[in-house]
């Protein structure tokens, strides 16, 4: 059964139990709608918050742009926040409405609200302000200025949220992970604003009352989070651990702490490969998981709790892996896999696509060593009282063989490719897709996500093979899509060769073997910052197949069509496609009306992207030769070409000479 393989028997059972509990009303019975006056208030003198109190004087000098921090704080005080770290939008008065459609979700028990509903729209647009990410922005504004209007703004917004969201009523109680994020923010807010006159005893009691109720909500459905085998499990384990540490006087504290720690350590070992890559095949999701890890490690450190050596080893690998895929000059990583806009616990002025803060922070927190030189990403170190040591890490080519990520670096160029037989649920059907950077510019970018629910299904398309720089066969993806988040018939692949010193990668995948009788083999050579990509489409039968090679190029207006592809005057880069077969190659200008010419850098936003597209109907094996860079191939004989001293045939299965 494909779904059983995708989820696993134990997780499928957890998932089924969750659905049964919704249908039978179990959750509504166990967590009834209540008023805040019915909820106990934790004893204030027994609270032990690892984030309290904070020395804001030491933080002030580390804030890279104090004026920018205060400007954002002012916008938040007037009820405008950055949705998904990018879109400045007003918070709906009820906190339960979609800001685009103004559709307001019902005042009913959270278990009765659907995940996907056309009138509701994408639920993440409703959840986003209730993640409380604005807490960190208000704390930064307060740290930059000492102006009491920022703590007062926090308390006013928080009180307003409580009025609209009594316990267990409505959409903002629906998700355990969303409750976890609120808990992280509330614990941090307590420490950041503790010394403010606005933080009256009554308000502090209200904060911990909410925190405790959220912890109970997380605990109720943590099994469902574990069934997903993704960042939900880690986030919710951390929330339980944090609750146990913060509320030692609570009858459930010891249970929460022990359960949270046990789940956290098992989830880290399960979800991070031994080479440091993440189970969800997404750099954004790996950052989210590492943010939750940061909260756990700060709590454990301040509370003098230990972390197992195996977990520390796995986290060290994760830090190293993320550093290897991030451009050190911009902090950006390839827009690989799901990109849902998450950037929780961000205490810096860096942009959303800058991954340096979390890498630097966690490396210093766990191992007291820096990954990058000093910069705005160091602000988080001051918030957490960390002192970095050591020199920046120098990047090089790498092979993360367990997870199948391969990176080639040299002369300011970086290329990332994936070659892996999936053992965990895939996110995108993108095997052997290539992402290329030149001097910090993403020349061949990945498509991103857009959003998880939209009536035009743009987000669904961006997960599919034609939205990536690889070969599509017969106009269908490498895997079969089942629902919004599940792929079946997982792609298998094999790495044939990887040589970092020579700049060589060779791999093939079998996603089209069963359905179309075809194997796709991709050879990549890098020389002096230039790239040669050899795509062999090896047919095992005489069935005719429609083959489409796509190169998605950054749409900056500088590209113009050439005889064999496209050239960019701005970057002095060309993309030329050659084949012995009678292929048709064209430059397609990005258009909002064409799905295959769309990309998304930020959740909920889509932009046009240009495309070099080569296509042929073939009944025998063919080869494409693509050069990307300043050096093109040139013919030296019949069907023989030369490139950087390498000789290449245009016939399939012919290895390059002198490579």
C-alpha positions, 0 to 999 in steps of 0.5 A: 500500500503506497500510503503505508510506505509513505507514512509507516505503520506506527505513524499511520496509526497515530494519524488514524487515531487523530482523525477518529478523535476529531470525528468522535468529538474526543478533542472537544470533550477533552479540551472544551471551549472555556473563558480565561477566568476558568483557567488556573494562573501559575504561581508567579513566584514559582515561574523559572523562565530561562529567558528572564531577565534579559540585559538589554544594555548589552544588546543595544550595541549589537543591533545593526540598524536601530532606526530600522528596528524602531520603524518596524516596532512602530508599524507593529504598534499600529497593528501592521506586521510582516506576514511571512517576513515579507508582506506588511499587512494589518492584523484583522480585528478578530485575529481569526480572519484572512486579511485578503478576503476578510473571511472570518473563521467561526467561533467554534471548537478548533477541532471542527475547523477544516484545514482546507476550505475555499471560503477560508483560503490558505489557513496560514494567512490566518495563523500568521499573526498568531505566531507572535513573531512580532514579539521579537521585532518589538523586543528589538525596537525596545532594545534599540531605544529603551522606549516604553511604548514597545512593551506597552504595544506588546501587552495591548496586542497580547490582551487583544489576542486573548479577547478574540481567542478564548481557550480552545475556541477558533482557528488559532487553537487548531494546530499544536505547532502554532501553539508551540510558536506562541509559547516560545514567543511568550517566554521570550517576551516575559524576559525582554519586557520584564523590567518595563513598567508596562509589565504589571503583575496582573499582565505577567499572570495573564501571560503565564496563564496563556502559556500553560493553556497552550502547553496543555493544547500541545500535549493533547495532540503531540502524537499527531505531530509525531505521525507527520515525521517533520518539524511539527514533532520537534517544535512540540517536543521543545514546547513541552520541555520549555513548559516543564522548565518554566512552570516547575510548580505545576502538577504536570511540569515533571511530565512535560519536561521529561516527555519533551526531552525524550521526544526532542532527542528521538526526533533529532536523531530521526529527522536529521540525517547523519550528514546533517541534511533534513528529513523534509528535503527543504532548507527552510524547514531545516532552518525552522527545525534548527530554530526550535532546536535553539530554543531547546538548547538555550533552555537546557543550558540555562537550566543546567540540563544535559544533551546526549552526545549523539544528539550533539553530533547530529546537530553539529552535522546539521550546522555544517551541512547548512553552512555548506549550502549557504552563500557566505556573501548573501546568506541565501540558500537555494530555494530548495523544496518547501518554502513556507515563510517560516522564520521563528525566533529571529532576533536580527535585522537580516532578511528572510532569505538570510540563513546566517543568523541561525547557523552562527547562533546554534554553532556558538550556542553548542560549540562556542565557535563561529561559522561566519565573520562578524556582521548583523547576523551576530545580534542574536548572540548578544540576545542569548549572551554568547561569545563567539570564538574562532575563525570563519569556516571556508566553504568547499565542494561537498558530498552529503552522501546519505541524503544525496546532496552534492555541491561543486564550488570554485571561482565564485561559482556554486552548483547544488544537485540532488541524487537520492533514493527517497527513504522519507516523504519527498517534497518536490519531484525534482531529482537531478535538478540543478541550482547554479550560483555565480558570484552570489547571483542565483543564475539557475534558481529553484521555483519555491512554493507560493502557498499550500492552498490556492484555487489556481493550484500554483503551489501544487504545480511548483512542486512538480517536475516541470517547475525545476531545471531538469528533464520532464518526460511525457508531460508528467512528474517523476512521481505520482501526486496524491493529495497536497502533501503526498507523493507516491512511487518515490523516485530512486536514483544512483550516484555514479561518480562525484569528484570534488577535485576534478569538478565532476558529478554523474548520477541517474534516476529511475523516476520514469523507468516504470511509466515510460521505459526511460532513465535520465542520467546527468553529468555535470562538469565545472571548470573555472566557474563555467558549467557543462551539463550532459543529459542522457535520456536512455530509452529501453524501448521503441516507445516514442516519448516527449522529452522536455529540458528546462533551464529556469533563469533569473528574470532580471530583464538582461536575458535575450535569445541566442541561436541555441538558448539565451545570453545575459549582458549583465552577467556575461553569461550564456546558456547554450543547448546542443544536441544531435537530435532535432530539438527545438530550443527557445527562450520563453519570457516570464509571464504571470499567465504561464505556470511553467514560468513562475517562481516564488521567493516568499510565501504567498508571492509569485513572480515570472521567471524566464525559461530556456526550453528545449523539446523533442519527441524521440523514440531512441536515446538522445543527449543534450549538451548545455553550457552555462557560463562564459565558455561555450562548446565548439565543434572539433569533428563530426559530433565531437565538441571541445570545452575547457580541454574536455572532449564530448560526443553528442551521442548518449552514453559516451563519457567525456574524455580528459574530464 
